Amino acid sequence: MRIDILTLLPELIESPLNHSIIKRAKEKGIVEIHLHNIRDYSTNKQKQVDDYAFGGGAGMVMCIEPIDLLIAKLKSERHYDEIIYTSPDGEIFNQHKANFLATKENLILLCGHYKGVDQRVRDHLITREISIGDYVLSGGELAAAVITDCLVRLLPGSISDETSALTDSFQDNLLAPPVYTRPADYKGWKVPDILLSGHQQQIDDWRHQQSEERTMRLRPDLLEGDE
Ligand code: SAH
């Protein structure tokens, strides 16, 4: 998979993409992540990338031209399955959408800033709009980092134990069961006996029951299976 991230602030997103699972996935050639500074595509002498909103009002708006030039350049080099604008009014990101996007080969993530991008970018240049939740961030970089992290850990080979990502919360509409590690007894707080029993089938059944119980208690909406 290849992910191209278009931003005015590449520094904001570098660190989360250079550690742990994402770093290893890049090293193994499972994912390529390219950061592009939209400012490099400004044709203006001052390298301006934003301007006042037509009609007035507070806040700057990101201009269409540098974004168009950058997207056109990338599209001339390869086909993109989706060109995604991170936006608080987009479709809400969740595990189902992550599973779907993780099957794609080439993605563009466009990060907004200030008041967002000129509406014509949204009308003509992108294919999808994604929000990471009902709150407003100051820029799309953290949203792009969240989406990228979530997709990369789903790619085969990213996580050493391949079944691990599939047993995480939200797969099969269930929350993950509780997990424990050594010591088996800490200050009298004990690990459930079943996990120490060595009976794999019973352990699996227990974990499944715990998942169902937890989901029923904490997120009954997931069991309605509306997706
Ligand atoms: N004026 C806009 C908010 C702009 S916030 C509005 O009221 O809808 C600046 C940028 O941050 C946005 O362009 C978007 O790229 C990003 N952003 C903010 N909140 C986000 C969220 N919940 N999910 C994804 N991106 C978000």
Residues whose N, C-alpha, C, O or C-beta is under 5 A from the ligand:
A	BS01	SAH	T86 S87 P88 L110 C111 G112 H113 Y114 K115 G116 V117 I130 S131 I132 G133 Y135 V136 L137 S138 G139 G140 A143
